[in-house]
Amino acid sequence: MYAHDETGDQWHRLPEPEQIEVAATALRMLADPTRMRMLWLLSGAEYDVATLAGAVDIGRPAVSQHLAKLRLAGLVSQRRDGRRILYRARGGHVRRLLAEAMNAADHHLRGLPDHD
């Protein structure tokens, strides 16, 4: 069962409990503004810890801790480039989730009507 099922049938039955738990964990990770800013940047490019720390203006140890949580939630992937480890959002589904959250915030802030 996938949320992008165009038939609408997915809304008539509950997802598997394990899928609910993993989704809830991912949303908890996005509930932190620093992690949301980091994931936004990682959706557009790869970053190492030092560069990401400078971009979001927090210390490298804090960035590393946030990245570890995002990796455990399956939202971020990493690859080695020489001595550096580069991080990136883990696919289009993560970018779409983040974009939908930002669209919902924009609608709320600007008082825009809901659309299906």
Steps between C-alpha positions, in 0.01 A plus 500: 500500500638839401375849574526593131244237397272691259195276556441633850465145632791542742294727725246224575740271685779557746864449402698224671603585859872491413441750217313732740789483751764579237292789362441640851874484570574690178247768592648530851839562340346779290342655810836656590563834319877444478455156343242645262745772388776244458277265302387789280861573404578129460209474258682727257863392534750286686668646808770391736456565872716814513330666202154412629589631847597834346185513288262446793721684752540228762800302622634195322424262790134607493486456121647151535239406761216631283635318193520175696132531593402585143696199373335266751160628385595425138483864391870554421764293324876537507795422275872526545703735280862452597524598867166684501157352553231670295133499595191544286123461534410141420288541188210684349254376761694688770505818290126469432424445870700809591344705218148401610578603858625838376196541273268428794689757710476755219126444465455541874714815524340666199145387576465323165207265440541122511519305173491125439 
